[in-house]
Amino acid sequence: MIYLDNAATTQISPAVLEAMMPYLKDVYANPGTIYGFGRQAADAISKARKQVADFIGAKPEQIIFTSGGTEANNLAIKGCKNHLTKINKKHIVTSPTEHDSVLRAIESLCNPLCCNDKKCIKPEFYTSFLPVDKRGHIQVDELEHMSYTYDDIGLVSVMYANNEIGVLNNVASVGRICREKHILFHTDCVQAAGSVALDVTKIGCDFMSISSHKIHGVKGVGALYVRDKQYLSPIINGGLVQEFGLRGGTENVAGIVGFGKACELAGKGIEDYSRTVISFKKHFCEILKDRLADEHMETDVSINGLLPKYPGKTLSLTFKNVDAETLVLMMGAKGVCISAGSACTSHESNPSHVLKAIGLSDDEARSTVRISFSEFNTVYEVERGAKLLAGCVKTLRGII
């Protein structure tokens, strides 16, 4: 099998699995207990909290462990509701290319409530969307204009690296604008983590979401950086001592330990990782276009969003007159894993909202696949995957 869907999830690092094993087999106590066995588990969580904090330039007490990026995004957005209501700043600014968990969380705050007589009440919160260019970059100038035009903006949520097209946003400029206007800023860094260096101070964010399974940790664990806990209320209740009272539930000790180790490894190897992945993307595109050129089809493929020369694991490719889902199934039958978009929405029939936002038609969006790499791939896999993809495209176009 050749796995080229690392934007969906990543292979667990052997070092991560090794770090987890004692907490799966031997140190299985509840970290909330006060006896020594439980304290071993609690100490392991404390160590992991520091590892995650160091990875993004934060303090350990600013890290809230969650079940993943989706929960972290929801906690940042829904958890602000009480604070934003109190200060009467109910205007949320985001972009049309955000992850579905961000858009749905915001939507849940902005939906109008209806009385029994069906008369609609004006929604408590409302949203403005920043425009994006053809590559998918948010227009920071528009945010600056909005920050001077509206005095009720309470929260801005903009992702660092897009999960479908890989494009990197200028989140540091977003952070600067938000600080100047005293606006809370949340950034979804789930896809950026491990590909680019993260520093909450340089970005200037109040909240940052990251996820373990995107950086060779296990699924089911994530974290939310919270600059100041006074702005946040829990969305999962039931524990006053767990996660500083902001996330109830017995902690996933082994998963958290693995997450900490994954962050430690990613922080140390980020430059090598980035160079490797960039070289894989370039090589893949070169071979793919060479193979398509045999049938004069090299112009029938276009790259969306992130270009291969930039940091990031993702390639978004649109093939003229090719059905993406059929292409994904054909590649799967040949032992190569790619995707037709975000794994969170891969079973939906609607065209990708991200691809539509950057100007692709419905047909073009349905002709787009996502290929994503990691350091665990090999040159052979990259070359073999590109050759097989070109062959499948030719078959679907009736060339061979």
Secondary structure, DSSP 8 states (H G I E B T S, - for coil): -EE-BTTT-----HHHHHHHHHHHHT--S-TT--SHHHHHHHHHHHHHHHHHHHHHT--GGGEEEESSHHHHHHHHHHTTHHHHHHTT--EEEE-TTS-HHHHHHHHHHHS--B-TT--B---S-EEEE--B-TT--B-HHHHHHHHHH-S-EEEEE--SB-TTT--B--HHHHHHHHHHTT-EEEEE-TTTBTTB---HHHHT-SEEEEEGGGTTS-TT-EEEEES-GGG---SS-S-SSGGGGTS-S---HHHHHHHHHHHHHHHHHHHHHHHHHHHHHHHHHHHHHHHHHTTT-GGGEEEESS-TTSSSSEEEEEETT--HHHHHHHHHHTTEE-BSS-GGGTT--S--HHHHHTT--HHHHTTEEEEE--TT--HHHHHHHHHHHHHHHHHHTT--
